[in-house]
Amino acid sequence: MNPEPSFLSTRTGKLTLALLCAVAFLDFVDASIVNVALPSIRRALHFSVQDLQWVPSGYLLTYGGLMLLGGRAADLLGRRRVLVAGTIVIGIASLIGGLAQASGLMIGARLVQGAGAAMMLPAALSILTTSFKEGKDRNTALGAWGAIGGIASAAGVLLGGLLTDGPGWRWVFFVNPVAAVLVLAAIFRMIPPDGPRARLQNFDGLGAILATAGMLVLVYSLVEAPIVGWDRGRTIGGLAAAVVLLVAFVANERRQRNPLAPLQIFRINGLGFADVTQLTAFAGFVAMFFFLTLYMQNVLGYSPMQSGLAYLPLCFVGAICAGIASQMLARVGTRPVIVVGAIVSAAGLYWLSRIPVHGSYLSDLLPGLLVISIGFGPVFVGVTTAANAGVPPETAGLAASLLNASQQLGAALGLAIFSAVATSRTNDLLAHHTAVPNALTSGFQRALLVGSLFILAAAVLGLKATNTRGEPAADGPKANAPVASVAPSAVTQ
């Protein structure tokens, strides 16, 4: 019996993978591309400092809060249908954001953008895992996806700086409608139509409400915590309400005949640990982009374009190392790739936590960035592969949404914790009449140090993730069978 031909070796397979990676790049970039444009947006639309943080955080709120619902909708309604709908939503919302003349409209556009991304990303990742046969093909495809996820945040800061200092901040939004049109054309050409819609008369409506409400309240409370205060009743009450809603969701799923999120998915070996590893690692990586950008702009006096270009080596080296890691998966498995990558990244972030007040890019920033770039691509490649190993096709969208929701929760949690750490240190020094640049730098140092500890913790958690070497499953999906997932707030201090 002849072995099944490789879908990835065909022209159609390569173009399909390129399309799905383009979708991932569009969604991940949108989480960070506005960062360096925030001062320009603030001046143009007369934002208050407190309201400005909702330009990046609004995207994060609906992106993370609706991710689970978006992923399950892809499983039930059809992955191509949900992918198309999400792309249209992002394109329209981005156009409105670029044309916005008022702060409220801008925030609304970002909320809708996040909702579109919550549909697009899990749909695209589930199409990938059901299109490429488990084994070498899927490892390569997931490696490319992980590489895109790893470099997109850095690329977003780079593109945001170039566009803001070039044609203007509105082009940070105007590039999306053009990209959406191209993606839609490719989707209709490359992705096979969905089969019949699932029958929804037994749809778990209560589960959908509880999951969405719980995630929205959780992300909102984390985003607001650094501003309101961790010890305030509003923060404590919001986090408690989120826990109650999510516990009620789990209880509801246990008794439903057709649950929104079948809890049996967590019986897949190592999937939960892969998701928690993603959450913990991404919290640390967000610290790097967030606080280094603030350091470059507010202490070193870099322009938006200079801040963006500073991450260029990270993009190139990270992409190369992610590609190497994807080829290593079949030899050593996902677990060593995750653990070694996280340890290397933690060392790089620790190096960056020693940034001085009168720093130099070549001696104080570039070495640490290069060390991180060696590790962070492999972390994303390994975690993405481990989290999708052994997942049956009918729950591929759910698995994808869980992984991407973990990433967004990690971003929200990391920003909430590290902002509190940095602010506390800076305010304490300012109260003792320390010079502003010194106080800011000390706060950034403390936050980056804690971020490195989070990534080190991700290495420990990665020891429990699935260690797949990508051997084909006996009943895995056909390689060419029709197919039925930060936003750091760089507010100027």
HURAVEN-V86549 format. One record per residue. RES is the residue in one small letter. PHI is phi as a letter, one per 40 degrees, with the letter a starting at -180 (none if undefined). Layout:
BEGIN
res: [RES	RES]
phi: [PHI	PHI]
END
This chain:
BEGIN
res: [m	n	p	e	p	s	f	l	s	t	r	t	g	k	l	t	l	a	l	l	c	a	v	a	f	l	d	f	v	d	a	s	i	v	n	v	a	l	p	s	i	r	r	a	l	h	f	s	v	q	d	l	q	w	v	p	s	g	y	l	l	t	y	g	g	l	m	l	l	g	g	r	a	a	d	l	l	g	r	r	r	v	l	v	a	g	t	i	v	i	g	i	a	s	l	i	g	g	l	a	q	a	s	g	l	m	i	g	a	r	l	v	q	g	a	g	a	a	m	m	l	p	a	a	l	s	i	l	t	t	s	f	k	e	g	k	d	r	n	t	a	l	g	a	w	g	a	i	g	g	i	a	s	a	a	g	v	l	l	g	g	l	l	t	d	g	p	g	w	r	w	v	f	f	v	n	p	v	a	a	v	l	v	l	a	a	i	f	r	m	i	p	p	d	g	p	r	a	r	l	q	n	f	d	g	l	g	a	i	l	a	t	a	g	m	l	v	l	v	y	s	l	v	e	a	p	i	v	g	w	d	r	g	r	t	i	g	g	l	a	a	a	v	v	l	l	v	a	f	v	a	n	e	r	r	q	r	n	p	l	a	p	l	q	i	f	r	i	n	g	l	g	f	a	d	v	t	q	l	t	a	f	a	g	f	v	a	m	f	f	f	l	t	l	y	m	q	n	v	l	g	y	s	p	m	q	s	g	l	a	y	l	p	l	c	f	v	g	a	i	c	a	g	i	a	s	q	m	l	a	r	v	g	t	r	p	v	i	v	v	g	a	i	v	s	a	a	g	l	y	w	l	s	r	i	p	v	h	g	s	y	l	s	d	l	l	p	g	l	l	v	i	s	i	g	f	g	p	v	f	v	g	v	t	t	a	a	n	a	g	v	p	p	e	t	a	g	l	a	a	s	l	l	n	a	s	q	q	l	g	a	a	l	g	l	a	i	f	s	a	v	a	t	s	r	t	n	d	l	l	a	h	h	t	a	v	p	n	a	l	t	s	g	f	q	r	a	l	l	v	g	s	l	f	i	l	a	a	a	v	l	g	l	k	a	t	n	t	r	g	e	p	a	a	d	g	p	k	a	n	a	p	v	a	s	v	a	p	s	a	v	t	q]
phi: [none	c	c	c	c	c	c	c	c	c	c	c	c	c	c	c	c	c	c	c	c	c	c	c	c	c	c	c	c	c	c	b	c	c	d	c	c	d	d	c	c	c	c	c	b	f	c	c	c	c	c	c	c	c	c	c	c	c	c	c	c	c	c	c	c	b	c	c	c	c	c	c	c	c	c	c	c	h	c	c	d	c	c	c	c	c	c	c	c	c	c	c	c	c	c	c	c	c	c	d	b	b	c	c	c	c	c	d	c	c	c	c	d	c	c	c	c	c	c	c	c	c	c	c	c	c	c	c	c	c	c	b	c	c	h	c	d	c	c	c	c	c	c	c	c	c	c	c	c	c	c	c	c	c	c	c	c	c	c	c	c	c	c	c	c	c	c	h	c	c	c	c	c	c	c	c	d	c	c	c	c	c	c	c	d	c	c	c	c	b	c	c	c	c	c	d	c	c	c	b	c	b	d	c	c	c	c	c	c	c	c	c	c	c	c	c	c	c	c	c	c	c	c	c	d	c	c	c	h	c	c	c	d	c	c	c	c	c	c	c	c	c	c	c	c	c	c	c	c	c	c	c	c	c	b	c	c	b	c	c	b	d	c	c	c	c	c	c	d	g	c	c	c	c	c	c	c	c	d	c	c	c	d	c	c	c	d	c	c	c	c	c	c	c	c	c	c	c	b	c	g	c	c	d	c	c	c	c	c	c	c	d	c	c	c	c	c	c	c	c	c	c	c	c	c	c	c	c	d	c	c	b	g	c	c	c	c	c	c	c	c	c	c	c	c	c	c	c	c	c	d	c	c	b	d	c	c	b	c	b	c	c	c	b	b	d	d	c	c	c	c	c	c	c	c	c	c	d	c	c	c	c	c	c	c	c	c	b	c	g	c	c	d	c	b	c	c	c	c	c	c	c	c	c	c	c	c	c	c	c	c	c	c	c	c	c	c	c	c	c	c	c	c	c	c	c	c	c	c	c	c	c	g	c	d	d	d	c	c	c	c	c	c	c	d	c	c	c	c	c	c	c	c	c	c	c	c	c	c	c	c	c	c	c	c	d	b	c	b	g	c	c	c	c	b	c	c	c	c	b	c	c	c	c	none	none	b	c	c	c	c	c	c]
END
